[in-house]
Structures are given as structure tokens and as C-alpha cells.
Amino acid sequence: MKIAIIGYGKMGKEVEKAAIERGHSISLIIDLKNQSDFNPGKLKDTDVAIEFSSPDAAFNNIMRCFDADIPVVSGTTGWLNRMDEVREACLKEGKSMFYAPNFSIGVNIFFKLNRELAKWMNKFRDYEVSVEEIHHIHKKDKPSGTAVAIAEGIMENFEPKDNWVVDPEQKIEKNHIPIVSKRENMVPGTHIIQWDSEIDTIELTHTAKCRKGFASGAVIAAEFIIGRKGFFNMDDLMQL
């Protein structure tokens, strides 16, 4: 499989290593320094693009790949207000997109545990839920896309909550899930879900040790999307 890497920061470099380890080749690398190479001609020998860029660039990067009829795997967060446009292009124009806020297999098992626990908690309303995420100081979006996905998983399954608020400074509304975002040193990513009552506290924690799990998951998603049309996510891949 020939892979174009869109965005060649720390994640892009990890994707390159993971792709080569799995026997694939890199057809094109696009970064800020060579935007002129990001065109259909240069993409003609590409089977799939893996996109880890920035919130302000992600949507245009995806659409440029679609213009060249190249399937896209994207893990960029912070731009989801335009996701409906991407999904529509997939469903109405036959494009192919795989999106995940986090490609780690462990995190996606964590998502599943979060949703199931939220369902159970409908019977135990004495608990209040909160989310905390800790990332490296260079992460641009806040809260993390993973933390937002966790909050959404709770809201879909726990009736009292229908919104979330980041870094609340005052008392929050009963229907809100507080998300505390911290930026510390070079932490790859830690997410903590806490259900707290006067009697006890239940915590689910996922701690990433390095970026390798994110990168290898993105390459596995690229393998999955080849030959498929439409919009896909990690539930499709993992059948959770």
C-alpha cells in the first residue's frame, strides 16, 4: 500500500515508521514547506492519505485529497464543526473517510467501557461524573478530541447529562460534564473519568506511554479503508 502522509510533525513521523514496519511505502510527504506538491498529480501514485495536521488545516487537506479521489484517514482534532460536510461528501459523492479522535486500540476499548458504565449509572444517580485530560504543552486544541469523545459517550448513555464545559471556574449546571484540561511537559496523553459520590469514587484511567499506539492504529485504519466507500470510525474497525 502506498501512503501519503499529510502533516509531518511528531505524529506524521510516527506514522511513517509504523507504515514501513507493516510493509507499506510512503508515496508523498506534505508539510508546510512543500504545499505546492499537494496536488492531484503528486497524489496519483497514492492509495490512501493519513492526515495529522492542525485544526485550521484539516478540512482543506481532506477536501484536497477527495478532489484527487484519495481515501483519507484523519486523526486531527479541533475542527469537527465541519465534519458534516465531510460526511456528506462521503455519502453523496462516493468519497472515503476514516476519522477517529484517537486511533489507540486501548483508548477505543476505554471508550466502550465508558459508554457501558454510563448506562449502568442511570440507576445510581448519587454519583457525579467528570473528565480530566493531561497532554503535552504543544497540543493546540483544548479539550482534547479524546476527552470530547468521552463526554459525548457519557451524554449519549447517561440521561442527566446533555452538555460539557471545559475548565469550569464556577459551579457548573447539573446537566453539565466538567472537563479539566492540563498541559504538562511531554505527556503523550492521559484521560481520567471519575464518578464521585459521598460514599466512594470510581475512576477509569487510560495512560498512553508513547505515540506508537496512535500511529499503528492509523495505519491499520488505512488498511481497513482501502476498497471501501463511505464514512468510517474505530467502531467499524474494531466491531465494538
Long-range contacts (C-beta under 8 A, 24 or more apart in sequence): 1-25, 1-47, 1-48, 1-222, 1-223, 1-226, 2-26, 2-27, 2-45, 2-46, 2-47, 2-48, 3-27, 3-46, 3-47, 3-48, 3-49, 3-50, 3-219, 3-222, 4-28, 4-29, 4-30, 4-43, 4-46, 4-48, 4-49, 4-50, 4-65, 4-70, 5-29, 5-30, 5-49, 5-50, 6-30, 6-38, 6-49, 6-50, 6-51, 6-52, 6-53, 6-61, 6-65, 7-31, 7-51, 7-52, 7-53, 7-54, 7-57, 7-61, 7-76, 9-52, 10-211, 11-52, 11-75, 11-211, 11-214, 11-215, 12-52, 14-211, 14-212, 14-214, 14-215, 15-50, 15-52, 15-215, 15-218, 15-219, 17-212, 17-215, 18-212, 18-215, 18-216, 18-218, 18-219, 19-50, 19-219, 19-222, 21-216, 22-216, 22-219, 22-220, 22-223, 24-219, 24-222, 30-61, 38-64, 39-64, 39-68, 40-67, 40-68, 43-68, 43-70, 44-68, 46-70, 47-71, 47-226, 48-72, 48-73, 48-222, 48-225, 48-226, 49-73, 50-74, 50-75, 50-218, 50-219, 50-222, 51-75, 51-76, 52-76, 52-218, 54-78, 54-140, 55-79, 55-140, 55-141, 59-85, 59-86, 62-86, 62-97, 63-89, 66-93, 66-95, 69-95, 71-95, 71-96, 71-97, 71-98, 71-222, 71-225, 71-226, 71-228, 72-96, 72-97, 72-98, 73-97, 73-98, 73-99, 73-218, 73-221, 73-222, 73-225, 74-98, 74-99, 75-99, 75-100, 75-101, 75-102, 75-103, 75-214, 75-218, 77-101, 77-141, 77-144, 77-145, 77-146, 77-148, 78-140, 78-141, 78-145, 80-145, 80-148, 86-231, 87-231, 90-229, 90-230, 90-231, 91-230, 91-231, 94-229, 95-229, 96-225, 96-228, 96-229, 96-230, 96-232, 97-225, 97-230, 97-231, 97-232, 98-221, 98-222, 98-224, 98-225, 98-231, 98-232, 98-233, 98-237, 99-231, 99-232, 99-233, 100-217, 100-218, 100-221, 100-233, 100-234, 101-144, 101-145, 101-146, 101-148, 101-149, 102-145, 102-146, 102-149, 102-189, 102-214, 102-217, 102-234, 103-213, 103-214, 103-215, 103-216, 103-217, 103-218, 103-220, 103-221, 103-234, 104-206, 104-208, 104-213, 104-214, 104-217, 105-213, 105-217, 105-238, 106-206, 106-208, 106-213, 107-146, 107-191, 107-206, 107-208, 107-213, 108-234, 108-235, 108-238, 108-240, 109-240, 110-191, 110-204, 110-206, 111-149, 111-150, 111-153, 111-234, 111-240, 112-240, 113-204, 114-150, 114-153, 114-154, 114-193, 114-204, 115-153, 115-154, 115-156, 115-157, 116-157, 117-193, 117-195, 117-202, 117-204, 118-153, 118-154, 118-156, 118-157, 118-158, 119-157, 119-158, 121-158, 121-195, 122-157, 122-158, 122-159, 125-160, 126-197, 126-198, 126-199, 127-195, 127-196, 127-197, 127-202, 128-195, 128-196, 128-197, 129-154, 129-158, 129-161, 129-177, 129-193, 129-194, 129-195, 129-196, 130-177, 130-178, 130-179, 130-180, 130-193, 130-194, 130-196, 131-164, 131-177, 131-178, 131-179, 131-180, 131-191, 131-192, 131-193, 131-194, 132-179, 132-180, 132-181, 132-182, 132-191, 132-192, 132-194, 133-179, 133-180, 133-181, 133-182, 133-189, 133-190, 133-191, 133-192, 134-182, 134-183, 134-184, 134-187, 134-189, 134-190, 134-191, 135-181, 135-182, 135-183, 135-184, 135-187, 135-188, 135-189, 135-190, 136-183, 136-184, 136-185, 136-186, 136-187, 136-188, 137-183, 137-184, 137-185, 137-186, 139-183, 142-166, 142-167, 142-181, 142-183, 143-179, 143-181, 144-181, 144-189, 144-191, 146-189, 146-191, 147-179, 147-181, 147-191, 148-179, 150-191, 150-193, 151-177, 151-179, 154-193
